[in-house]
Amino acid sequence: MFTGVIREIGRVKNFDKKFLTIEAKHKPNLGDSIAVNGACLSVIKVFKDSFMVELSDETRKIIALENYKERVHIEPAMKLGDRVEGHIIQGHIDTVGTITKIVKNQNSYDFYIEVPKEYIKFIIPKGSIAIDGVSLTINEVFKDSFRLTIIPLTMRDTLFKNYRVGRRVNIETDMFARYIYFMFKKQKSLNWEEVEKFQALF
């Protein structure tokens, strides 16, 4: 599990589409889970100033591979007892979205991101979402896109400052939104007792 608070921006030393070597201050142990641009990967080698992770066939099919060239977001997996400063993230990328518009406000930026229509049902106004591993709050949801606001601190401490219109980004929708959708999808009708049972699960 992760929280969506980026701990470091790592530098890609080498990537052959299967093995990814990242230079970073973070010193993981062999076998550790680490989110790279939001995708949970396992550390298979550790070097003096870097570490290597392996991308499975399934991961390569889902993520925006073109963004694993220069710099990447890094977040080590949570430890028991850690504070949850963002929201609970699994590191399982659902889909890839595309930035369609960036609007500068007085002290923030609005990002509009288009996604495949089948994922809109998991994206809820004022709910949580992870974009390239960054925990963010959704402001508005449209037919096939959504709007979120990036504050100056996030712009400074993440790669969002380099993002431009047309860039593809890894997206993980809110885990609880997905679970609740699939639980309710199986129910033809619900009574209050069943609703309370679902609420108790969370």
Backbone as CSV, one residue per row, in Angstrom:
resi,resn,N_x,N_y,N_z,CA_x,CA_y,CA_z,C_x,C_y,C_z
1,MET,0.834,-1.195,0.000,0.000,0.000,0.000,0.874,1.253,0.000
2,PHE,0.323,2.321,-0.587,1.020,3.596,-0.652,0.034,4.708,-0.265
3,THR,0.547,5.935,-0.142,-0.327,7.043,0.251,-0.451,8.125,-0.809
4,GLY,0.393,8.079,-1.829,0.323,9.100,-2.869,1.084,10.360,-2.538
5,VAL,1.935,10.310,-1.512,2.810,11.436,-1.183,4.204,11.094,-1.717
6,ILE,4.638,11.797,-2.742,5.903,11.481,-3.398,7.071,11.806,-2.469
7,ARG,7.933,10.823,-2.260,9.066,10.988,-1.341,10.316,11.489,-2.041
8,GLU,10.401,11.217,-3.343,11.607,11.613,-4.067,11.334,11.545,-5.569
9,ILE,12.084,12.352,-6.311,12.075,12.244,-7.772,13.384,11.582,-8.171
10,GLY,13.275,10.383,-8.696,14.461,9.623,-9.073,14.859,9.870,-10.515
11,ARG,16.115,9.554,-10.821,16.621,9.706,-12.190,16.790,8.332,-12.830
12,VAL,16.220,8.168,-14.008,16.309,6.896,-14.717,17.706,6.753,-15.320
13,LYS,18.421,5.722,-14.913,19.755,5.457,-15.454,19.677,4.565,-16.677
14,ASN,18.743,3.621,-16.627,18.614,2.705,-17.760,17.230,2.066,-17.746
15,PHE,16.656,1.900,-18.920,15.364,1.227,-19.033,15.298,0.537,-20.391
16,ASP,15.213,-0.785,-20.363,15.151,-1.554,-21.610,13.760,-2.107,-21.858
17,LYS,12.746,-1.441,-21.265,11.329,-1.809,-21.367,10.951,-2.985,-20.466
18,LYS,11.932,-3.616,-19.831,11.662,-4.701,-18.890,12.313,-4.436,-17.537
19,PHE,13.589,-4.034,-17.565,14.317,-3.731,-16.333,14.580,-2.227,-16.258
20,LEU,14.230,-1.645,-15.114,14.350,-0.210,-14.917,15.303,0.058,-13.761
21,THR,16.362,0.826,-14.045,17.334,1.184,-13.005,17.188,2.660,-12.688
22,ILE,17.010,2.960,-11.396,16.740,4.331,-10.953,17.781,4.774,-9.939
23,GLU,18.366,5.932,-10.186,19.291,6.545,-9.234,18.474,7.360,-8.241
24,ALA,18.679,7.132,-6.938,17.891,7.813,-5.915,18.624,7.815,-4.584
25,LYS,18.226,8.739,-3.724,18.762,8.763,-2.356,18.178,7.619,-1.535
26,HIS,16.930,7.252,-1.849,16.274,6.163,-1.125,17.040,4.859,-1.328
27,LYS,17.264,4.133,-0.238,17.997,2.872,-0.283,17.049,1.719,0.071
28,PRO,16.433,1.110,-0.932,15.516,0.009,-0.644,16.271,-1.283,-0.366
29,ASN,15.561,-2.241,0.169,16.105,-3.583,0.341,15.627,-4.459,-0.799
30,LEU,16.330,-5.521,-1.033,15.941,-6.467,-2.073,14.532,-6.986,-1.789
31,GLY,13.664,-6.937,-2.777,12.307,-7.432,-2.615,11.303,-6.382,-2.173
32,ASP,11.789,-5.183,-1.811,10.875,-4.113,-1.393,9.932,-3.726,-2.525
33,SER,8.747,-3.291,-2.142,7.803,-2.722,-3.103,7.993,-1.215,-3.138
34,ILE,7.981,-0.666,-4.327,8.137,0.775,-4.483,7.276,1.236,-5.656
35,ALA,6.582,2.345,-5.473,5.738,2.886,-6.542,6.579,3.823,-7.395
36,VAL,6.623,3.537,-8.687,7.347,4.376,-9.643,6.330,4.946,-10.617
37,ASN,6.120,6.261,-10.553,5.022,6.906,-11.287,3.696,6.211,-10.977
38,GLY,3.570,5.755,-9.732,2.319,5.171,-9.276,2.186,3.678,-9.451
39,ALA,3.064,3.055,-10.222,2.991,1.610,-10.464,3.836,0.867,-9.432
40,CYS,3.218,-0.070,-8.721,3.929,-0.847,-7.704,4.864,-1.846,-8.378
41,LEU,6.164,-1.720,-8.076,7.171,-2.593,-8.657,8.046,-3.172,-7.553
42,SER,8.666,-4.309,-7.820,9.517,-4.963,-6.819,10.987,-4.737,-7.132
43,VAL,11.767,-4.446,-6.099,13.204,-4.226,-6.245,13.898,-5.574,-6.401
44,ILE,14.643,-5.736,-7.499,15.317,-7.014,-7.750,16.837,-6.918,-7.621
45,LYS,17.362,-5.686,-7.662,18.800,-5.489,-7.449,19.011,-4.145,-6.760
46,VAL,20.028,-4.094,-5.910,20.364,-2.843,-5.219,21.836,-2.530,-5.471
47,PHE,22.097,-1.287,-5.900,23.460,-0.841,-6.164,23.831,0.263,-5.178
48,LYS,25.029,0.795,-5.312,25.516,1.811,-4.384,24.636,3.065,-4.391
49,ASP,24.266,3.522,-5.572,23.500,4.763,-5.674,22.186,4.598,-6.430
50,SER,21.763,3.343,-6.635,20.563,3.097,-7.435,19.972,1.729,-7.111
51,PHE,18.860,1.436,-7.742,18.229,0.121,-7.590,17.516,-0.237,-8.889
52,MET,17.245,-1.521,-9.039,16.591,-2.009,-10.257,15.255,-2.655,-9.913
53,VAL,14.254,-2.370,-10.744,12.947,-3.015,-10.618,12.613,-3.671,-11.956
54,GLU,11.698,-4.642,-11.901,11.299,-5.358,-13.106,9.834,-5.083,-13.413
55,LEU,9.536,-4.837,-14.682,8.164,-4.589,-15.123,7.624,-5.825,-15.819
56,SER,6.485,-6.308,-15.352,5.865,-7.478,-15.968,5.211,-7.097,-17.293
57,ASP,4.823,-8.107,-18.061,4.126,-7.860,-19.329,2.839,-7.085,-19.084
58,GLU,2.105,-7.457,-18.035,0.834,-6.804,-17.726,1.049,-5.333,-17.395
59,THR,2.072,-5.046,-16.601,2.363,-3.650,-16.238,2.709,-2.830,-17.468
60,ARG,3.538,-3.385,-18.334,3.961,-2.650,-19.529,2.791,-2.347,-20.449
61,LYS,1.781,-3.205,-20.452,0.612,-2.983,-21.314,-0.265,-1.848,-20.808
62,ILE,-0.248,-1.594,-19.495,-1.189,-0.661,-18.887,-0.616,0.743,-18.701
63,ILE,0.651,0.869,-18.351,1.206,2.170,-17.974,1.668,2.984,-19.186
64,ALA,1.948,4.272,-18.941,2.511,5.158,-19.969,4.028,4.970,-19.971
65,LEU,4.494,4.015,-20.741,5.914,3.641,-20.746,6.830,4.788,-21.150
66,GLU,6.324,5.685,-21.987,7.170,6.772,-22.487,7.639,7.725,-21.386
67,ASN,7.003,7.651,-20.212,7.367,8.546,-19.112,8.418,7.960,-18.171
68,TYR,9.008,6.837,-18.563,10.034,6.200,-17.734,11.414,6.378,-18.387
69,LYS,11.679,7.621,-18.789,12.931,7.890,-19.506,13.917,8.725,-18.702
70,GLU,13.457,9.799,-18.080,14.380,10.729,-17.437,14.208,10.774,-15.925
71,ARG,13.088,11.307,-15.465,12.820,11.406,-14.026,11.459,10.813,-13.707
72,VAL,11.351,10.211,-12.520,10.117,9.520,-12.133,9.798,9.780,-10.670
73,HIS,8.508,9.725,-10.348,8.070,9.825,-8.957,8.384,8.522,-8.234
74,ILE,8.856,8.640,-6.996,9.163,7.457,-6.184,8.447,7.561,-4.842
75,GLU,7.798,6.457,-4.455,7.246,6.347,-3.098,7.436,4.924,-2.591
76,PRO,8.183,4.737,-1.520,8.314,3.409,-0.922,6.974,2.973,-0.325
77,ALA,6.769,1.680,-0.195,5.532,1.163,0.395,5.417,1.608,1.850
78,MET,4.177,1.740,2.317,3.918,2.136,3.702,4.439,1.082,4.677
79,LYS,4.814,1.553,5.859,5.124,0.658,6.958,3.967,0.689,7.944
80,LEU,3.785,-0.396,8.670,2.729,-0.449,9.674,2.933,0.678,10.683
81,GLY,1.919,1.498,10.869,2.012,2.610,11.799,2.297,3.942,11.133
82,ASP,2.608,3.935,9.821,2.838,5.190,9.107,1.565,6.014,9.024
83,ARG,1.729,7.332,8.956,0.597,8.223,8.757,0.114,8.114,7.310
84,VAL,-1.197,8.154,7.124,-1.770,8.183,5.776,-2.039,9.652,5.456
85,GLU,-1.109,10.265,4.735,-1.216,11.698,4.458,-1.979,11.988,3.177
86,GLY,-2.041,11.047,2.278,-2.797,11.219,1.043,-4.060,10.384,1.117
87,HIS,-4.092,9.263,0.363,-5.170,8.293,0.491,-4.594,6.913,0.182
88,ILE,-5.334,5.875,0.518,-4.843,4.514,0.325,-4.753,4.194,-1.169
89,ILE,-3.541,3.847,-1.591,-3.270,3.537,-2.996,-2.635,2.155,-3.074
90,GLN,-3.063,1.356,-4.041,-2.530,0.000,-4.181,-1.305,-0.068,-5.081
91,GLY,-1.147,0.920,-5.946,-0.065,0.848,-6.925,-0.449,0.027,-8.134
92,HIS,-1.754,-0.180,-8.320,-2.274,-0.931,-9.464,-2.905,0.060,-10.444
93,ILE,-2.207,0.348,-11.521,-2.687,1.333,-12.488,-3.920,0.787,-13.216
94,ASP,-4.984,1.600,-13.258,-6.207,1.194,-13.938,-6.155,1.479,-15.433
95,THR,-5.667,2.676,-15.759,-5.690,3.109,-17.147,-4.719,4.271,-17.324
96,VAL,-4.606,4.724,-18.544,-3.776,5.893,-18.856,-4.692,7.011,-19.326
97,GLY,-4.500,8.213,-18.761,-5.263,9.378,-19.172,-4.386,10.332,-19.956
98,THR,-5.022,11.318,-20.584,-4.294,12.315,-21.372,-4.651,13.717,-20.894
99,ILE,-3.651,14.544,-20.632,-3.886,15.929,-20.227,-4.373,16.709,-21.445
100,THR,-5.560,17.265,-21.354,-6.141,17.981,-22.492,-6.108,19.500,-22.338
101,LYS,-6.000,19.984,-21.109,-5.983,21.436,-20.883,-5.353,21.737,-19.532
102,ILE,-4.578,22.818,-19.466,-3.998,23.301,-18.212,-4.333,24.784,-18.092
103,VAL,-4.985,25.156,-16.998,-5.410,26.540,-16.793,-4.726,27.100,-15.552
104,LYS,-4.019,28.221,-15.714,-3.343,28.857,-14.581,-4.331,29.738,-13.834
105,ASN,-4.454,29.511,-12.536,-5.283,30.342,-11.677,-4.387,31.315,-10.917
106,GLN,-4.946,32.001,-9.953,-4.162,32.980,-9.196,-2.996,32.325,-8.451
107,ASN,-3.263,31.200,-7.791,-2.187,30.524,-7.050,-2.231,29.006,-7.224
108,SER,-2.750,28.553,-8.362,-2.823,27.116,-8.616,-3.012,26.876,-10.112
109,TYR,-3.050,25.601,-10.469,-3.270,25.221,-11.865,-4.377,24.177,-11.919
110,ASP,-5.300,24.340,-12.863,-6.327,23.332,-13.108,-5.871,22.437,-14.250
111,PHE,-5.877,21.140,-13.998,-5.527,20.155,-15.019,-6.794,19.409,-15.431
112,TYR,-7.027,19.320,-16.729,-8.152,18.558,-17.270,-7.567,17.294,-17.905
113,ILE,-8.072,16.150,-17.479,-7.515,14.869,-17.929,-8.624,13.991,-18.508
114,GLU,-8.399,13.539,-19.715,-9.361,12.659,-20.396,-9.002,11.206,-20.127
115,VAL,-10.017,10.384,-19.887,-9.807,8.957,-19.636,-10.804,8.144,-20.465
116,PRO,-10.535,6.863,-20.691,-11.526,6.017,-21.346,-12.846,6.060,-20.576
117,LYS,-13.966,6.131,-21.286,-15.267,6.351,-20.654,-15.627,5.302,-19.597
118,GLU,-15.136,4.082,-19.751,-15.510,3.025,-18.809,-14.942,3.253,-17.404
119,TYR,-13.993,4.189,-17.265,-13.407,4.448,-15.945,-14.025,5.656,-15.243
120,ILE,-14.857,6.405,-15.943,-15.473,7.596,-15.335,-16.334,7.225,-14.127
121,LYS,-16.940,6.055,-14.152,-17.818,5.659,-13.045,-17.073,5.486,-11.725
122,PHE,-15.737,5.371,-11.788,-14.944,5.238,-10.566,-14.358,6.579,-10.120
123,ILE,-14.655,7.643,-10.858,-14.089,8.967,-10.573,-15.209,9.860,-10.046
124,ILE,-15.075,10.282,-8.796,-16.163,10.939,-8.075,-15.764,12.360,-7.677
125,PRO,-16.652,13.351,-7.897,-16.333,14.724,-7.464,-15.990,14.767,-5.980
126,LYS,-14.902,15.442,-5.654,-14.360,15.567,-4.300,-13.804,14.252,-3.765
127,GLY,-13.703,13.265,-4.645,-13.085,12.004,-4.267,-11.586,12.039,-4.538
128,SER,-10.926,10.921,-4.293,-9.467,10.851,-4.461,-9.094,10.120,-5.737
129,ILE,-7.923,10.465,-6.254,-7.381,9.793,-7.432,-5.865,9.911,-7.381
130,ALA,-5.159,8.960,-7.977,-3.696,9.030,-8.042,-3.286,9.226,-9.493
131,ILE,-2.544,10.307,-9.745,-2.033,10.608,-11.079,-0.517,10.473,-11.038
132,ASP,0.009,9.500,-11.770,1.448,9.202,-11.713,1.910,9.037,-10.274
133,GLY,1.028,8.458,-9.450,1.373,8.168,-8.059,1.114,9.292,-7.086
134,VAL,0.652,10.457,-7.562,0.390,11.601,-6.693,-1.071,11.596,-6.243
135,SER,-1.304,11.621,-4.942,-2.660,11.656,-4.397,-3.266,13.042,-4.609
136,LEU,-4.418,13.092,-5.297,-5.060,14.359,-5.619,-6.568,14.266,-5.408
137,THR,-7.202,15.430,-5.300,-8.652,15.506,-5.120,-9.312,15.939,-6.423
138,ILE,-10.370,15.252,-6.788,-11.105,15.553,-8.020,-12.084,16.698,-7.765
139,ASN,-12.073,17.694,-8.629,-12.986,18.829,-8.474,-14.267,18.673,-9.280
140,GLU,-14.128,18.305,-10.541,-15.291,18.153,-11.420,-15.118,16.906,-12.260
141,VAL,-16.254,16.287,-12.604,-16.234,15.112,-13.468,-17.148,15.372,-14.661
142,PHE,-16.654,15.075,-15.854,-17.411,15.266,-17.084,-17.680,13.911,-17.733
143,LYS,-18.143,13.923,-18.942,-18.540,12.688,-19.629,-17.373,11.717,-19.787
144,ASP,-16.230,12.230,-20.167,-15.063,11.360,-20.355,-13.772,12.008,-19.852
145,SER,-13.912,12.925,-18.894,-12.733,13.607,-18.360,-13.040,14.165,-16.970
146,PHE,-12.041,14.734,-16.344,-12.234,15.328,-15.018,-11.245,16.472,-14.832
147,ARG,-11.531,17.301,-13.831,-10.671,18.443,-13.517,-10.162,18.318,-12.092
148,LEU,-8.877,18.597,-11.906,-8.309,18.655,-10.567,-7.382,19.854,-10.481
149,THR,-7.120,20.299,-9.262,-6.319,21.492,-9.038,-4.991,21.126,-8.388
150,ILE,-3.921,21.668,-8.934,-2.576,21.426,-8.407,-2.110,22.688,-7.682
151,ILE,-1.826,22.556,-6.398,-1.385,23.699,-5.596,0.117,23.921,-5.780
152,PRO,0.636,25.103,-5.411,2.064,25.397,-5.606,3.009,24.372,-4.984
153,LEU,2.692,23.867,-3.786,3.554,22.885,-3.131,3.695,21.626,-3.971
154,THR,2.576,21.146,-4.527,2.607,19.939,-5.375,3.358,20.206,-6.670
155,MET,3.163,21.379,-7.237,3.896,21.733,-8.463,5.403,21.732,-8.196
156,ARG,5.795,22.233,-7.036,7.211,22.333,-6.705,7.853,20.982,-6.435
157,ASP,7.129,20.107,-5.738,7.719,18.861,-5.250,7.467,17.647,-6.137
158,THR,6.768,17.834,-7.255,6.504,16.719,-8.169,6.868,17.115,-9.594
159,LEU,6.688,16.180,-10.500,6.981,16.440,-11.912,5.856,17.183,-12.621
160,PHE,4.771,17.494,-11.913,3.673,18.220,-12.538,4.134,19.545,-13.151
161,LYS,5.176,20.127,-12.615,5.684,21.398,-13.142,6.172,21.256,-14.576
162,ASN,6.475,20.024,-14.992,6.959,19.782,-16.356,5.875,19.253,-17.293
163,TYR,4.692,18.985,-16.757,3.644,18.378,-17.578,3.055,19.388,-18.558
164,ARG,2.742,18.906,-19.752,2.169,19.741,-20.804,0.942,19.052,-21.399
165,VAL,0.149,19.814,-22.117,-1.017,19.256,-22.803,-0.553,18.154,-23.757
166,GLY,-1.260,17.042,-23.750,-0.913,15.909,-24.604,-0.153,14.816,-23.883
167,ARG,0.369,15.125,-22.714,1.101,14.108,-21.952,0.139,13.039,-21.444
168,ARG,0.561,11.809,-21.518,-0.222,10.703,-20.953,0.257,10.451,-19.528
169,VAL,-0.667,10.085,-18.662,-0.344,9.879,-17.246,-0.977,8.589,-16.740
170,ASN,-0.298,7.946,-15.782,-0.843,6.751,-15.131,-1.960,7.155,-14.173
171,ILE,-3.044,6.410,-14.188,-4.180,6.724,-13.323,-4.593,5.508,-12.511
172,GLU,-4.684,5.715,-11.193,-5.300,4.711,-10.318,-6.504,5.361,-9.661
173,THR,-7.678,4.843,-9.962,-8.900,5.379,-9.368,-8.987,4.950,-7.904
174,ASP,-9.905,5.549,-7.172,-10.031,5.273,-5.752,-10.451,3.827,-5.497
175,MET,-9.697,3.144,-4.663,-9.938,1.731,-4.381,-11.335,1.495,-3.813
176,PHE,-11.780,2.358,-2.897,-13.089,2.166,-2.279,-14.218,2.404,-3.274
177,ALA,-14.030,3.343,-4.201,-15.032,3.592,-5.238,-15.209,2.356,-6.115
178,ARG,-14.098,1.694,-6.431,-14.177,0.486,-7.257,-14.887,-0.641,-6.522
179,TYR,-14.501,-0.849,-5.247,-15.087,-1.935,-4.479,-16.588,-1.727,-4.280
180,ILE,-16.977,-0.504,-3.922,-18.391,-0.218,-3.681,-19.197,-0.384,-4.962
181,TYR,-18.624,0.069,-6.090,-19.330,-0.065,-7.373,-19.619,-1.535,-7.671
182,PHE,-18.603,-2.387,-7.515,-18.793,-3.794,-7.857,-19.704,-4.512,-6.859
183,MET,-19.701,-4.102,-5.605,-20.609,-4.708,-4.631,-22.059,-4.340,-4.946
184,PHE,-22.278,-3.073,-5.251,-23.641,-2.627,-5.533,-24.113,-3.105,-6.901
185,LYS,-23.189,-3.316,-7.824,-23.538,-3.773,-9.164,-24.227,-5.127,-9.123
186,LYS,-23.867,-5.954,-8.157,-24.431,-7.296,-8.041,-25.805,-7.300,-7.372
187,GLN,-26.176,-6.150,-6.793,-27.438,-6.085,-6.067,-28.547,-5.534,-6.960
188,LYS,-29.590,-6.320,-7.177,-30.730,-5.850,-7.971,-31.545,-4.839,-7.167
189,SER,-31.626,-5.046,-5.874,-32.300,-4.092,-5.001,-31.630,-4.155,-3.632
190,LEU,-31.675,-3.054,-2.903,-31.016,-2.973,-1.608,-31.997,-2.490,-0.551
191,ASN,-31.858,-3.055,0.662,-32.613,-2.512,1.780,-31.617,-1.841,2.724
192,TRP,-32.153,-1.149,3.737,-31.274,-0.402,4.629,-30.316,-1.311,5.400
193,GLU,-30.747,-2.516,5.708,-29.874,-3.448,6.430,-28.639,-3.781,5.604
194,GLU,-28.833,-3.976,4.287,-27.706,-4.285,3.414,-26.787,-3.082,3.238
195,VAL,-27.366,-1.878,3.129,-26.572,-0.663,3.009,-25.682,-0.489,4.235
196,GLU,-26.249,-0.709,5.429,-25.471,-0.576,6.657,-24.354,-1.613,6.717
197,LYS,-24.599,-2.789,6.167,-23.578,-3.829,6.135,-22.399,-3.408,5.264
198,PHE,-22.686,-2.819,4.116,-21.623,-2.324,3.245,-20.848,-1.198,3.911
199,GLN,-21.555,-0.285,4.571,-20.897,0.833,5.250,-19.941,0.335,6.335
200,ALA,-20.341,-0.717,7.024,-19.530,-1.248,8.114,-18.199,-1.815,7.623
201,LEU,-18.165,-2.214,6.358,-16.933,-2.762,5.790,-15.851,-1.714,5.652
202,PHE,-16.245,-0.449,5.618,-15.282,0.629,5.405,-15.187,1.550,6.597
